[in-house]
Amino acid sequence: MAQSRRHSKTHRLAVYPGAFDPLTNGHLSLVERAGALFDKIIVGVATNAGKSCLFTPEERVACARKVFAGKRWIEVDLISGLTATYAKERGATAIIRGLRAVSDFEYEFQMGLMNRKMARDVETVFLMPSLSWVYLSSSLVKDVARHGGDVSTLVPPEVLRALKKAFAKRRSKTGA
C-alpha cells in the first residue's frame, strides 16, 4: 500500500467512472496511477453508458470486484445518473479520466468542464495509462475476443474467463 494511503491526514477520494465493458489492463494501469495520488478510488461502473454492452452492469461490477479483491483502497460501485452528482454525494475530491490519445482529449475536456459546472468542489484529473496500454480499448478487446483472438495479455484473468464464457454462449446460440 502506498505511503500516502496509510498516513494521510485528509481523506482524498476519487471516482474513476466508466463502462468497463470489459475492464482492461489499461484501466488497471490508471487505477494504480490514481492510487498514488488518492487514498481511496471508487471504480464506478456506469449503468447508463450510452453504448451497447456485452456484460450487464451487475456482471461488470462482479467482475471488477473479483479483479480488485484484497485491495482495500479500491471500492467498486454502480453509478446510475450523473457522475458529478455521484462524486459529490460520495464526498469525492476528484473524478479520474483516462487519456490514451489526442483523439480522447476533446470529449474528455468537454466532460470535465461540465462536471466542474455541476460539482465545483470536484476536480477532473486526467491520467495517461502506461505506454504499453495506450492503444488498448474495451471495444478492441471485445472485437479481438469475439473473433477468437488471444486477449490474455490485455485483460486480468477474471475478465478473460468472463469473455470466453460470454462468447462461447453467443456461439452456441448462433451455432457458429
C-alpha positions in Angstrom: 0.0 0.0 0.0 1.3 3.4 -0.9 2.7 5.6 1.9 0.1 8.4 1.2 -2.8 6.0 1.9 -1.5 4.9 5.3 -0.5 8.2 6.7 -2.8 10.8 5.1 -4.3 13.4 7.4 -7.1 14.1 5.0 -9.1 11.5 3.1 -8.7 12.0 -0.6 -11.3 10.1 -2.5 -11.5 9.9 -6.3 -14.1 8.3 -8.6 -13.0 6.6 -11.7 -16.2 6.1 -13.8 -16.6 4.1 -17.0 -18.4 1.3 -18.7 -15.6 -1.1 -18.1 -17.1 -3.5 -20.7 -14.7 -5.2 -20.1 -12.1 -4.0 -17.6 -8.7 -4.0 -19.3 -5.1 -3.8 -18.1 -5.2 -0.2 -19.3 -7.9 0.5 -16.7 -5.9 -1.2 -14.1 -2.9 1.0 -15.0 -5.0 4.1 -14.4 -6.3 2.8 -11.1 -2.7 2.2 -9.9 -1.6 5.6 -11.0 -4.6 7.2 -9.3 -3.8 5.2 -6.2 -0.5 7.1 -5.9 -2.5 10.3 -5.7 -5.6 9.4 -3.7 -6.3 7.5 -0.5 -9.3 5.7 -2.0 -10.5 5.0 -5.5 -14.1 4.2 -6.4 -14.3 2.3 -9.7 -17.7 3.5 -10.8 -19.4 1.1 -13.3 -21.8 3.2 -15.4 -25.3 1.7 -15.8 -26.2 4.2 -18.5 -23.1 4.1 -20.6 -25.0 5.0 -23.7 -23.5 2.1 -25.6 -24.3 -1.5 -26.3 -22.5 -3.6 -23.7 -21.5 -7.2 -23.8 -22.0 -7.6 -20.0 -24.8 -6.3 -17.8 -23.9 -3.6 -15.2 -24.1 -6.3 -12.5 -21.8 -8.6 -14.3 -19.3 -5.8 -14.8 -19.4 -4.9 -11.1 -19.0 -8.5 -10.1 -16.0 -9.0 -12.4 -14.4 -5.7 -11.2 -14.9 -6.7 -7.6 -13.1 -10.0 -8.3 -10.2 -8.2 -10.0 -9.8 -5.7 -7.1 -10.4 -8.1 -4.3 -8.0 -7.6 -1.5 -7.2 -4.0 -2.3 -9.0 -2.2 0.5 -8.3 1.2 -1.1 -10.4 0.3 -4.1 -14.2 0.1 -4.0 -16.4 -0.9 -6.9 -19.8 0.6 -7.2 -22.6 1.1 -9.7 -23.2 4.6 -10.9 -26.6 5.4 -12.3 -27.2 9.0 -13.3 -24.6 11.8 -13.5 -21.0 11.1 -12.4 -20.6 14.6 -10.9 -23.7 14.1 -8.7 -22.4 10.7 -7.6 -19.0 12.1 -6.8 -20.5 15.0 -4.8 -22.7 12.6 -2.8 -19.8 10.3 -2.0 -17.6 13.2 -0.9 -15.0 12.7 -3.7 -12.4 15.4 -4.4 -11.8 14.2 -7.9 -13.1 12.4 -11.0 -10.4 10.4 -12.8 -10.5 10.2 -16.6 -8.1 8.4 -18.9 -6.5 9.9 -21.9 -4.9 7.5 -24.4 -4.5 9.7 -27.4 -5.2 13.2 -28.6 -8.5 12.0 -30.0 -9.8 11.4 -26.5 -8.9 14.9 -25.3 -11.8 17.0 -26.8 -14.5 14.7 -25.5 -12.9 14.4 -22.1 -12.2 18.1 -21.8 -15.9 18.9 -22.5 -17.0 16.3 -20.0 -14.5 17.7 -17.4 -15.9 21.2 -17.9 -19.5 20.0 -17.5 -18.6 18.1 -14.3 -16.9 21.2 -12.9 -20.0 23.2 -13.7 -22.2 20.7 -11.8 -19.8 19.9 -8.9 -17.4 22.9 -8.3 -15.5 21.1 -5.5 -14.7 18.0 -7.5 -11.7 18.3 -9.8 -11.3 16.3 -13.0 -7.9 14.6 -13.1 -6.7 13.3 -16.5 -4.2 10.4 -16.3 -2.5 8.5 -19.1 -2.1 4.7 -18.9 1.3 3.1 -19.1 2.8 3.4 -22.6 2.2 -0.3 -23.1 -1.6 0.2 -22.8 -2.1 3.4 -24.8 -3.6 1.6 -27.8 -5.9 -0.5 -25.7 -9.7 -0.1 -25.5 -12.5 -2.3 -24.3 -14.0 -2.2 -27.8 -10.8 -3.5 -29.3 -10.6 -6.3 -26.7 -14.2 -7.3 -27.3 -13.6 -7.4 -31.1 -10.5 -9.5 -30.9 -12.1 -11.9 -28.3 -15.3 -12.1 -30.4 -13.3 -13.4 -33.3 -11.3 -15.9 -31.2 -8.1 -13.9 -30.9 -5.9 -14.1 -27.8 -6.5 -11.2 -25.3 -4.9 -13.0 -22.4 -2.2 -10.3 -22.1 -4.7 -7.4 -22.3 -7.1 -8.2 -19.5 -7.0 -9.6 -16.0 -7.6 -13.4 -15.7 -11.1 -12.9 -14.2 -12.0 -10.8 -17.3 -10.5 -13.3 -19.7 -12.7 -16.1 -18.2 -15.8 -13.9 -18.4 -15.1 -13.0 -22.1 -14.5 -16.7 -23.0 -17.8 -17.6 -21.3 -19.8 -14.8 -22.9 -18.6 -15.5 -26.4 -18.9 -19.3 -26.1 -22.5 -18.7 -25.0 -23.1 -16.5 -28.0 -21.5 -19.0 -30.4 -23.7 -21.8 -29.0 -26.8 -19.7 -29.5 -25.9 -18.8 -33.1 -24.5 -22.2 -34.0 -21.3 -20.6 -35.2 
